[in-house]
Amino acid sequence: MTIQRRHKTMVAITVLVFLLCYPLCSSGKEIKIGVIYPLTGPAGATGQLLKKAVEFACDVINNKYALDIPLAKSQGITGLGGAKITVVYADHQGKPDVGKKEAERLILKNKVKALFGCYYSSVTATASEVAERLKMPFLNATSTSPTLTKRGFKWFFRTTPHDGLFAENFFQFLDDIKKKKGIDFSKFAILGENTLWGVGVTRAELGFAKKYGYEAVAAIQYPAKCKSLLNEVKILKNLKPQILLQASYVSDAVLSMRAYKRLNFSPNAILAMDAGFITPKFIRDLGNDANYILSREVWSYDLGVKKPLVKTISDLFKKRTGKKMDGNSARAFTGMIVLADAINRAGSTDPRAIRNALSKTHMSADQLIVPWKGIRFDPDTHQNTQGRGIIVQIQDKAYHTVWPFDLASKDIIWPFPNWKKR
């Protein structure tokens, strides 16, 4: 072989090696995460706020912030040479079948390294089935149906507490109110939408009612995305429950409040299962009519009084987005940090390595903006075992922690003021 031919051969080999290695070398520069949310439809406003929370979390991960949370003080995923998290969004519109198709598209076409979402428990169920089949890590931060972590899935992880825990919190709270106020009551009713989430909430609440000695006078499921709740509210008013437990997304939550006012339905308390009752749109649409509602929560701005990290991050979020952080966005922010931390510890974008790193997650309470004891996944169900809930009340069109009493920033207003006396 002549020197010239040998030179050409060496050049060809060098080019071939470069082409073969380039994808491996460059893959560390960008890590795609697929995020599935309801960006349009009845919960579109919630989905857009969740999207802003994810984007804020990615900015904290990809750039330097003086914050005491994982990855904030460095640039990018240090375990992969400073690789940046990029997000590919999908809009499921509140439809489980759409969520399923979008999950397949993100994995097979967009080649994402993990999935994140989906807010609606019913959509999370179908999308995570795809992830399980295709062996793709799926981190869920805001869906709370207890069934999601009872399927024996190996690739699904959930950071937020589920409705079983929250449902028990309701009755613990009601028992504490009895002691604090020196009153007695036992009759309650349930109103909930009829998707996987609402049905699961109702089942959990009925189960804990027996344990705590409460009597359900009604458990009404209404069609999700309904146009009127007047008939359901008429039934409730005739039954005269002392407490109403409710599970609704935002459009239904607003609709129900207008029906309560119109028919002057005023139980001692309306205790909501988060979701539509804690989105900014709820107060924005109702104004003063939103006051006095109680809701379970996983976060509140006033927690920043005792934990400065909460105030710092929520203020940064408001400055960046022009929107106030809420329980949904706080959980989404936290979930993306957890997923990025697992990728960092994995030191790889291999799905199995990410899954294994997620299973070993152990974050302490001081690293979180949510009032949990930490994050550690159960080895079998992959449910975070260290989450807990709080109860907030809307007073003067703002959310305030009222339970547990040692975390309270304001005293609870009880009972719910009659509509005609406001």
Protein Blocks (a to p, Z undefined) as FASTA:
>chain_A
ZZklmmmmmmmmmmmmmmmmmmmmmmmmpccddddddfbcjklmmmmmmmmmmmmmmmmm
mmccdddbehklpgcjfkngopacddddddeklpaklmmmmmmmmmmmnopabdcdehia
mlmmmmmmmmmmnopacddfkbcbfklmmnopakbccfbdcfklmmmmmmmmmmmmmmmn
opacfbdcddddfbfklmmmmmmmmmmmmmnopacfbdcdddehiabfklmmmmmmmnop
abdcddddfklmmmmmmmmmmnopacfbdcdehjjlmgfklmmmnmmmlgoiacddfbdf
klmmmmmklmmmmmmmmmmnopacdfklmmmmmmmmmmmmmmmmnopabfklmmmmmmmg
ccdfklpcbfcfbdcddfklopafkbccdddddeehiacdfbdfklpcbdcddddddfkl
ZZ
